[in-house]
Amino acid sequence: MVAKLSQFSLLDLIFDGVAICDEHKKVIYCNPGLAMMAQVGPGRLCRGKLYDFFLFKDPSFCLMPEGRLTQAPMINQELQFKDQQGQENTALVSICYLGEVAWGGKDQWLVYMRDMTLELKLHEKYRKKLEDNKIMIEQLKEARSRLEEYNIKLEDTVQKRTSELREANSFLNAMIEGLGQGLVAFNEKGLCYPLYTKVCEEIFGVSPSGRVLGELMNFKQEGAKQEFSNWLAFLFEGILPFEHAVELAPKNIVDEEVPRYIDLEFHKMEEGQDGKRAFLVATDRTQEWLKQKEIEEKNNLVRAASLMLKDRILYANSLDEMRRLFSSAKENAPKDVSKIKRDIHTLKGLAGMICFAQVSQNLHHLEDQIYAAAMPASEITRQLEKIEALFEEKTHELEELLGGIGQEKEELAELKIGKKNLKDLLLHYISAEDAQRVMDGINQYSLKKDLTQVTSLYAKSLFSIAEKMGKQVHPLKVIDHGIRFYVSDALNSFFYSLIHIFRNCLDHGIESPEKRMEKGKDKKGQISISLEQEGQDLIFQINDDGQGFPHGYDTEQCFTEGKSTRKEVSEFSGRGSGLAAVREAVLQAGGHVLAKNRPGGGAQFIFRIPAPPAP
């Protein structure tokens, strides 16, 4: 560390007592505070042992008169002692082993003593002064005489110890460097001083000296650098006390690509000649962070396996839909940026729904990059291929864990064989025409699905999404009136796009438990999906009991690309791409969509889609 102040000179300014003892418990240094506690001059104190001047009642601690000093530290032990005048005192004593010091050549210990009776003594002296003014004057004269004697000897003492102070400074710097934390001081303009630990160079990759703190930290999040600059200006304005203002500071630096995870703490310093100052403590938590991510990935794999075991076919179809969206996004990269944004946004939602968290995070990061600046189509494609490879890797891990996701194909094959055997059996008892009618009925029923089947993954994922948002919900309410329907490719894409509707209901609509209770609502929100049939049209409705759309808001705008009611972008919303992707899926299915406020409160989405014909 680069530093200009001597640590021993700083110790001389401390009112509490500080001494450094050698292996024989002889005092080789004491500050004026300790000399005043002992009521002798510093020179006399440094010629004897600590017990020559402090008579401790309890000799059973590590500085016992006939015992050996121990390297074990003692922190804030309260001890009773008598001073040279025989008066009872209480001191708070801490002892720290300094090790073998280069300038001393022997083991040395740092002893810190705080006179706990000082305040009481001052009060007693004040009362005595009122009773007897002459005694007070004599005491002041005596104190003044001691102070003058100390000032006369101070210059000689400083000269004799200059070399020792340099050695001590180096020793203490080495101790600070050994902490393994990055410490750097900076002024109110954000410029870093030459005062920093070498660990800073490892954490930030460069020397902090003379650099702007915001640039040094190299934030990856969009707008984070400007937000930090604004906070830094706010910190030194003094609008809030320092300890409150630092609560608004960024708590860490996260870089998924490097990877890197740095904890940040800000502390106040005394004002200098160039104005207000503070210092940063940066701690590298990358290894801990990576280990935590590994644990989270394993947990996500277990969650994914649990979802798949409940409905292997639906889960496999979800994986197929993601593969289709990856292909669509790569195909549209050179020609339709809006379509790419919608595909990536839907991919992110589906990845989160099936517990592929790492895939979802990487897609979110790619979104940040696309929205922050124009990216070449080749770079978008390259990153999509990289994320797709990660997706296939996670799929493979899931296959190895559960013995293959393609098992549903075998199940379908077995179902076809079973139907053939049944038809052959029927032909022994009824006519071929009647047998075909029975089989047509069976086929129609088996190929049709109900609303519960196609929304089962949403029903499972709503809880985890709500938890991440700090909200609570009841299980998804499904009302299908017993209606079954064929699922075409277009209708299948529509169902997968509904992830954006559910996310928006949770993020924009459903309030926090606290706000809901303030409004007299159940602390848990309710989202429902229903199905009715009018003629050849299927009518789907998604309702929530949240706060609804803002007053006067044109709900048609929510389906427009780039339009969002949220000002800031989050992991779940704010892009203005999700509902645009839903409208696109509805149009491809030949339907139309309507959004409005529900009469009973909350938002309502209505989708009218022609029922697909029998395959």
C-alpha positions in Angstrom: 0.0 0.0 0.0 1.2 3.5 -0.8 0.9 5.7 2.3 2.5 8.8 3.7 1.4 8.8 7.3 3.3 6.9 10.0 1.2 4.5 12.0 3.1 5.1 15.2 2.5 8.8 15.0 -1.2 8.1 14.7 -0.9 5.9 17.8 0.5 8.9 19.7 -2.7 10.8 19.0 -4.9 8.1 20.5 -6.2 9.0 23.9 -6.4 5.3 25.0 -3.3 3.5 26.1 -1.2 1.6 23.5 2.1 -0.3 24.2 4.3 -2.7 22.3 6.1 -5.3 24.5 9.0 -7.6 23.8 9.2 -11.3 24.7 10.2 -10.3 28.3 7.1 -8.1 28.7 9.3 -5.0 28.7 7.6 -2.0 27.2 9.6 -0.8 24.1 7.0 1.7 23.0 4.0 3.5 24.7 1.9 6.3 23.6 1.0 9.3 25.8 -2.4 7.9 26.6 -0.8 4.9 28.3 1.7 7.1 30.1 -1.1 9.2 31.5 -3.0 6.1 32.6 0.2 4.9 34.4 0.8 8.5 35.7 4.5 8.3 34.8 6.5 9.8 32.0 6.7 7.8 28.7 10.5 7.4 29.1 10.2 5.8 32.6 7.4 3.5 31.4 9.5 2.3 28.5 12.3 1.3 30.9 10.2 -1.1 32.8 7.6 -3.9 32.5 3.9 -3.3 32.2 3.4 -4.8 35.7 5.8 -2.3 37.2 3.1 0.4 36.7 -0.2 -1.5 36.4 -1.1 -3.7 39.4 -3.8 -6.1 37.9 -6.0 -7.8 40.4 -6.3 -10.9 38.3 -2.9 -12.3 37.2 -4.4 -15.3 35.4 -4.5 -13.8 31.9 -1.8 -14.1 29.3 0.4 -11.2 30.8 0.7 -12.9 34.2 3.9 -11.7 36.0 5.7 -15.0 35.9 4.1 -16.5 32.8 4.9 -16.4 29.1 3.2 -14.3 26.5 1.0 -16.4 24.2 0.3 -15.9 20.5 -3.4 -16.3 21.1 -5.2 -12.9 20.9 -7.2 -11.5 23.7 -10.0 -9.2 22.7 -11.7 -6.7 25.0 -11.1 -8.4 28.4 -12.2 -6.2 31.3 -9.5 -6.2 34.0 -9.2 -4.4 37.4 -5.9 -2.7 38.4 -4.4 -0.1 40.8 -2.5 2.9 39.5 0.7 4.4 41.1 -1.5 6.2 43.6 -3.2 3.0 44.6 -6.6 3.9 43.2 -8.9 1.2 41.8 -9.4 1.3 38.0 -11.1 -0.8 35.3 -9.5 -1.2 31.9 -10.6 -2.8 28.7 -7.5 -4.8 27.5 -6.8 -6.3 24.1 -3.6 -8.1 23.2 -2.4 -8.9 19.6 0.6 -10.9 18.7 2.7 -9.1 16.1 5.2 -11.8 15.4 9.0 -11.5 14.9 9.6 -7.9 13.7 12.5 -7.2 11.3 13.5 -4.0 13.2 13.3 -5.6 16.6 14.5 -9.1 15.8 12.2 -10.6 18.5 8.6 -11.6 19.1 6.5 -8.6 20.0 3.0 -7.9 21.2 0.6 -5.0 20.9 -1.3 -4.1 24.1 -4.3 -1.8 23.9 -5.8 -0.4 27.2 -8.9 1.7 27.5 -9.6 3.3 30.9 -13.2 2.5 31.6 -13.3 4.7 34.7 -12.2 7.8 32.9 -15.6 9.3 32.7 -16.4 8.6 36.4 -13.0 10.1 37.4 -13.7 13.2 35.4 -17.0 13.6 37.1 -15.4 13.0 40.5 -12.7 15.5 39.7 -15.3 18.0 38.6 -17.1 17.7 41.9 -13.9 18.0 43.9 -13.0 21.1 41.9 -16.2 22.7 43.1 -15.5 21.7 46.7 -11.9 22.7 46.7 -10.7 25.1 44.0 -7.1 25.0 45.3 -6.8 21.3 44.7 -8.1 21.7 41.2 -5.5 24.4 40.4 -2.7 22.2 41.8 -3.8 19.3 39.7 -4.0 21.5 36.6 -0.5 22.8 37.3 0.8 19.3 37.7 -0.8 18.1 34.5 0.5 21.1 32.7 4.0 20.5 34.1 3.8 16.8 32.8 2.6 18.0 29.4 5.4 20.5 29.1 7.9 17.8 30.1 6.4 15.5 27.5 6.5 18.2 24.8 10.2 18.8 25.5 11.1 15.2 25.1 8.7 14.6 22.2 11.1 15.9 19.5 13.9 13.7 20.6 11.6 10.7 20.9 10.3 11.2 17.3 13.9 11.4 15.9 15.0 8.3 17.7 12.0 6.3 16.4 11.8 7.4 12.8 13.5 4.3 11.5 11.3 2.1 13.7 8.2 3.8 12.4 9.2 3.1 8.8 9.6 -0.5 9.6 6.4 -0.6 11.5 4.6 1.1 8.6 5.9 -1.6 6.2 4.8 -4.3 8.7 1.3 -3.0 9.0 1.0 -2.5 5.3 1.9 -6.2 4.8 -0.8 -7.1 7.3 -3.4 -5.1 5.3 -2.3 -6.6 2.0 -2.6 -10.0 3.6 -6.4 -9.4 4.1 -7.0 -10.3 0.4 -9.4 -7.5 -0.1 -9.3 -4.6 -2.5 -9.2 -1.2 -0.7 -9.1 2.0 -2.7 -9.8 5.6 -1.6 -11.5 8.1 -3.9 -12.7 11.7 -3.8 -16.1 13.3 -4.6 -15.4 13.4 -8.3 -14.8 9.6 -8.3 -11.1 9.8 -8.9 -9.0 7.2 -7.1 -6.1 8.1 -4.9 -2.7 6.3 -5.1 -3.7 4.7 -1.8 -4.9 1.2 -2.6 -4.0 -2.5 -1.9 -2.4 -4.6 -4.7 -5.4 -6.9 -4.6 -7.3 -4.1 -6.5 -5.1 -4.7 -9.5 -6.1 -8.4 -9.5 -9.8 -7.6 -9.0 -10.1 -4.7 -11.6 -7.3 -5.8 -13.9 -5.5 -2.3 -13.8 -4.1 0.0 -11.2 -6.8 2.2 -9.7 -4.6 5.2 -9.2 -5.8 8.3 -11.1 -8.8 6.4 -12.7 -12.5 7.1 -12.4 -14.1 4.6 -10.1 -17.2 4.0 -12.3 -15.0 3.0 -15.3 -12.7 1.0 -13.1 -15.6 -1.3 -12.0 -16.6 -2.0 -15.6 -20.4 -2.6 -15.0 -21.9 -4.9 -17.6 -25.6 -4.1 -17.0 -27.2 -1.6 -19.3 -27.2 1.9 -17.8 -25.4 0.7 -14.6 -22.4 3.0 -15.2 -24.5 6.1 -15.4 -26.6 5.0 -12.4 -23.4 4.6 -10.4 -22.2 8.1 -11.5 -25.5 9.6 -10.4 -25.3 7.8 -7.0 -21.7 8.9 -6.5 -22.8 12.6 -6.9 -25.7 12.0 -4.6 -23.4 10.4 -2.0 -21.3 13.5 -1.5 -24.2 16.0 -1.8 -25.0 15.3 1.9 -28.8 15.1 1.3 -28.8 11.9 3.3 -26.4 10.9 6.0 -23.5 8.8 4.6 -24.6 5.6 6.3 -28.1 5.9 4.7 -26.8 7.0 1.2 -24.5 3.9 1.0 -27.6 1.7 1.2 -28.5 2.8 -2.3 -25.0 1.9 -3.7 -24.6 -1.2 -5.9 -23.8 -4.2 -3.8 -21.8 -6.2 -6.4 -20.3 -6.5 -9.8 -21.5 -9.5 -11.8 -20.0 -10.6 -15.1 -21.4 -13.9 -16.5 -18.9 -14.2 -19.3 -15.6 -13.8 -17.5 -17.0 -15.0 -14.9 -16.7 -12.5 -12.0 -18.6 -11.7 -8.8 -17.3 -8.8 -6.7 -18.9 -7.7 -3.4 -18.8 -3.9 -2.9 -18.8 -1.9 0.4 -18.4 1.8 0.8 -17.0 3.6 3.9 -16.6 7.2 4.9 -13.2 9.0 5.4 -12.4 12.2 7.0 -12.6 15.2 4.6 -9.2 16.2 3.1 -7.7 19.2 1.4 -9.3 18.3 -1.9 -12.7 17.8 -0.4 -14.9 14.9 0.7 -13.5 11.4 0.5 -14.5 7.8 0.9 -13.0 4.4 0.3 -14.2 1.1 -1.4 -13.7 -2.4 -0.1 -14.0 -4.9 -2.9 -14.1 -8.6 -2.1 -13.8 -11.3 -4.8 -16.6 -13.8 -4.3 -16.3 -15.5 -7.7 -15.5 -19.0 -6.5 -18.3 -19.0 -3.9 -20.7 -17.6 -6.6 -19.7 -20.3 -9.1 -20.2 -23.0 -6.5 -23.7 -21.5 -5.7 -24.6 -21.5 -9.4 -23.5 -25.1 -9.7 -25.8 -26.0 -6.8 -28.6 -24.0 -8.4 -28.1 -25.8 -11.7 -28.4 -29.1 -10.0 -31.5 -28.0 -8.3 -33.0 -26.8 -11.6 -32.2 -30.2 -13.1 -34.1 -31.9 -10.4 -37.1 -29.5 -10.9 -37.0 -30.1 -14.6 -36.9 -33.9 -14.0 -39.9 -33.6 -11.7 -41.9 -31.7 -14.3 -41.0 -34.1 -17.1 -42.0 -37.2 -15.0 -45.5 -35.7 -14.5 -46.1 -35.2 -18.3 -43.3 -36.6 -20.5 -45.1 -35.9 -23.8 -46.0 -32.3 -22.9 -42.4 -31.7 -21.7 -41.0 -33.2 -24.9 -43.3 -31.0 -27.0 -42.0 -28.0 -25.1 -38.4 -28.9 -26.0 -39.5 -29.3 -29.6 -41.1 -25.9 -29.6 -37.9 -24.3 -28.2 -35.9 -26.0 -31.0 -38.4 -24.6 -33.5 -38.0 -21.1 -32.0 -34.2 -21.3 -32.1 -34.4 -22.2 -35.8 -36.8 -19.4 -36.5 -34.7 -16.8 -34.7 -31.5 -17.8 -36.6 -33.4 -17.9 -39.9 -34.8 -14.4 -39.3 -31.6 -12.9 -37.9 -30.6 -11.2 -41.2 -34.0 -9.9 -42.2 -36.5 -9.3 -39.3 -35.1 -7.9 -36.0 -38.6 -7.6 -34.5 -39.3 -11.3 -35.1 -36.0 -12.2 -33.6 -36.8 -10.2 -30.4 -40.2 -11.9 -30.1 -38.7 -15.4 -30.7 -35.9 -14.8 -28.1 -38.4 -13.4 -25.6 -40.6 -16.5 -26.0 -37.6 -18.8 -25.8 -36.5 -17.1 -22.5 -40.0 -17.6 -21.0 -40.2 -21.2 -22.0 -36.7 -21.9 -20.7 -37.7 -20.5 -17.4 -40.9 -22.5 -17.4 -39.2 -25.8 -17.9 -36.4 -24.9 -15.3 -33.6 -24.3 -17.8 -32.5 -21.3 -15.7 -29.0 -20.9 -17.2 -30.5 -20.9 -20.8 -33.0 -18.3 -19.7 -30.3 -16.1 -18.2 -28.2 -16.2 -21.3 -31.1 -15.4 -23.5 -31.9 -12.4 -21.2 -28.3 -11.2 -21.6 -28.6 -11.5 -25.4 -31.7 -9.4 -25.2 -29.8 -6.7 -23.3 -27.2 -6.7 -26.0 -29.7 -6.5 -28.9 -31.7 -3.7 -27.3 -28.6 -1.7 -26.2 -27.0 -1.5 -29.7 -27.5 -2.7 -33.2 -25.9 -6.1 -33.5 -24.8 -7.7 -36.8 -26.9 -10.6 -37.9 -23.9 -12.9 -37.8 -23.2 -12.1 -34.2 -26.8 -12.7 -33.2 -26.7 -16.0 -35.0 -23.4 -16.9 -33.3 -24.7 -16.2 -29.8 -28.0 -18.0 -30.6 -26.0 -21.1 -31.7 -24.0 -20.9 -28.5 -27.1 -20.7 -26.3 -28.8 -23.5 -28.4 -25.8 -25.7 -27.7 -26.2 -25.0 -24.0 -29.9 -25.9 -24.3 -29.0 -29.2 -26.0 -26.4 -29.9 -23.3 -29.1 -29.4 -20.5 -31.5 -31.6 -22.5 -28.8 -34.3 -22.7 -28.2 -34.1 -19.0 -32.0 -34.6 -18.4 -32.0 -37.5 -20.8 -29.2 -39.2 -19.0 -30.9 -38.7 -15.6 -34.3 -40.1 -16.7 -33.4 -42.5 -19.4 -34.4 -40.5 -22.5 -37.0 -37.9 -23.3 -37.9 -39.6 -26.6 -39.7 -42.3 -24.7 -43.1 -40.7 -25.6 -42.6 -41.8 -29.2 -42.4 -45.4 -28.1 -45.5 -44.9 -26.0 -47.3 -43.5 -29.0 -46.2 -46.5 -31.1 -47.5 -48.9 -28.5 -50.8 -47.0 -28.5 -51.1 -47.5 -32.3 -50.3 -51.2 -32.0 -52.9 -51.5 -29.3 -55.6 -49.7 -31.5 -54.8 -52.1 -34.4 -55.2 -55.2 -32.1 -58.5 -53.7 -30.9 -59.8 -53.2 -34.4 -58.9 -56.8 -35.3 -60.8 -58.0 -32.3 -63.9 -56.0 -33.2 -64.0 -57.4 -36.7 -64.7 -60.8 -35.1 -67.9 -59.6 -33.6 -69.2 -56.7 -35.6 -69.2 -55.5 -39.2 -66.3 -53.7 -40.7 -68.4 -50.5 -41.0 -69.3 -50.6 -37.3 -65.8 -51.4 -36.2 -64.5 -48.4 -38.2 -67.1 -46.2 -36.5 -65.9 -47.4 -33.0 -62.3 -46.8 -33.9 -63.0 -43.3 -35.4 -64.6 -42.4 -32.1 -61.7 -43.7 -30.1 -59.2 -41.9 -32.4 -61.1 -38.6 -32.1 -61.1 -38.8 -28.3 -57.5 -39.8 -28.0 -56.2 -37.1 -30.4 -58.2 -34.4 -28.6 -56.9 -32.6 -25.6 -58.4 -30.6 -22.8 -57.3 -27.2 -21.4 -55.8 -28.8 -18.3 -53.4 -30.9 -20.4 -52.1 -28.0 -22.5 -51.6 -25.7 -19.5 -50.2 -28.1 -17.0 -46.6 -26.7 -17.3 -47.9 -23.2 -16.6 -49.8 -24.4 -13.5 -46.5 -25.7 -12.1 -44.3 -22.7 -13.1 -46.5 -19.9 -11.8 -45.4 -20.5 -8.2 -41.7 -20.2 -9.0 -42.1 -17.1 -11.1 -44.3 -15.5 -8.4 -41.7 -16.3 -5.8 -38.9 -14.6 -7.8 -41.1 -11.5 -8.0 -41.8 -11.5 -4.3 -45.5 -12.3 -4.8 -47.9 -15.1 -3.9 -50.6 -16.8 -6.0 -53.2 -19.5 -5.7 -52.9 -22.5 -8.1 -53.9 -21.7 -11.7 -57.7 -22.0 -12.0 -58.7 -23.9 -15.2 -62.3 -23.9 -16.4 -62.8 -25.9 -19.6 -66.5 -26.9 -19.4 -65.5 -30.4 -20.6 -64.5 -29.1 -24.0 -61.8 -31.2 -25.9 -60.1 -30.0 -29.1 -57.5 -30.9 -31.7 -54.1 -29.2 -31.3 -52.6 -28.0 -34.6 -49.1 -26.7 -34.9 -50.4 -23.1 -34.9 -52.6 -23.7 -31.9 -49.6 -25.4 -30.1 -47.4 -22.3 -30.8 -50.2 -20.1 -29.4 -50.3 -22.1 -26.1 -46.6 -21.8 -25.7 -46.7 -18.1 -26.3 -49.1 -17.7 -23.3 -46.1 -17.7 -21.0 -45.9 -14.0 -21.7 -49.5 -13.4 -20.6 -49.0 -15.3 -17.4 -45.7 -13.4 -16.7 -47.4 -10.1 -17.4 -50.3 -10.9 -15.1 -47.8 -11.6 -12.3 -45.4 -8.7 -13.0 -47.8 -5.9 -14.0 -51.1 -7.1 -12.5 -50.9 -9.0 -9.3 -49.8 -6.8 -6.4 -47.4 -7.6 -3.6 -49.0 -9.4 -0.6 -48.6 -6.2 1.5 -50.4 -4.0 -1.1 -53.1 -6.6 -1.6 -53.8 -6.7 2.1 -53.9 -2.9 2.3 -56.6 -3.0 -0.4 -58.6 -5.7 1.5 -57.7 -8.4 -0.9 -56.5 -12.0 -0.3 -52.7 -11.7 -0.1 -52.5 -14.4 -2.7 -53.5 -13.4 -6.3 -55.6 -15.5 -8.6 -55.0 -16.2 -12.3 -57.5 -18.2 -14.2 -57.9 -19.6 -17.8 -61.2 -20.7 -19.3 -62.4 -22.1 -22.5 -65.8 -21.9 -24.3 -66.9 -22.8 -27.8 -69.1 -20.7 -30.0 -69.8 -22.4 -33.3 -66.4 -23.3 -34.9 -64.5 -20.9 -32.7 -62.6 -21.6 -29.4 -62.7 -18.7 -27.0 -59.9 -18.6 -24.4 -60.0 -16.2 -21.5 -57.1 -15.4 -19.1 -58.1 -13.3 -16.0 -56.3 -12.0 -13.0 -57.5 -10.2 -9.9 -54.7 -7.6 -9.8 -54.7 -3.8 -10.4 -55.6 -4.0 -14.1 -54.5 -1.6 -16.8 -53.8 2.0 -15.9 -56.7 4.4 -16.3 -57.1 5.7 -19.8 -54.5 3.2 -21.2 -55.2 2.1 -24.8 -55.1 -1.7 -24.3 -54.5 -2.3 -28.0 -51.1 -0.7 -27.5 -49.9 -3.5 -25.2 -49.7 -5.9 -28.2 -47.5 -3.4 -30.2 -43.8 -4.2 -30.5 -41.7 -2.1 -28.1 -44.7 -0.9 -26.0 -44.7 -1.6 -22.3 -46.3 -0.1 -19.2 -43.1 -0.8 -17.2 -40.4 1.8 -17.5 -37.5 -0.4 -16.4 -36.5 -3.7 -17.9 -36.5 -6.8 -15.7 -35.9 -10.5 -16.2 -39.7 -11.0 -16.8 -40.9 -7.9 -18.6 -40.3 -4.4 -19.9 -39.2 -5.2 -23.4 -42.6 -4.8 -25.1 -41.9 -8.0 -27.1 -43.8 -10.6 -25.1 -47.4 -9.6 -25.9 -46.4 -8.8 -29.5 -45.3 -12.5 -29.7 -48.7 -13.6 -28.4 -50.6 -11.5 -31.0 -48.3 -13.0 -33.8 -49.1 -16.5 -32.6 -52.9 -15.7 -32.5 -52.8 -14.3 -36.0 -51.0 -17.3 -37.3 -53.7 -19.5 -35.8 -56.3 -17.4 -37.7 -57.7 -15.7 -34.6 -57.7 -12.3 -32.9 -57.1 -11.0 -29.4 -58.6 -8.5 -27.0 -57.3 -7.0 -23.8 -59.4 -5.0 -21.3 -60.0 -4.4 -17.6 -62.2 -7.0 -16.0 -65.5 -5.6 -14.5 -64.6 -7.1 -11.1 -61.1 -5.7 -11.1 -58.0 -7.0 -12.7 -57.0 -7.6 -16.4 -58.7 -9.8 -19.0 -57.3 -11.3 -22.2 -59.7 -12.8 -24.7 -58.6 -15.0 -27.6 -61.0 -16.1 -30.3 -59.4 -18.8 -32.5 -61.0 -21.2 -35.1 -61.1 -24.7 -33.8 -58.5 -26.8 -35.8 -60.1 -29.6 -38.0 -59.5 -33.3 -37.2 -56.0 -34.4 -38.4 
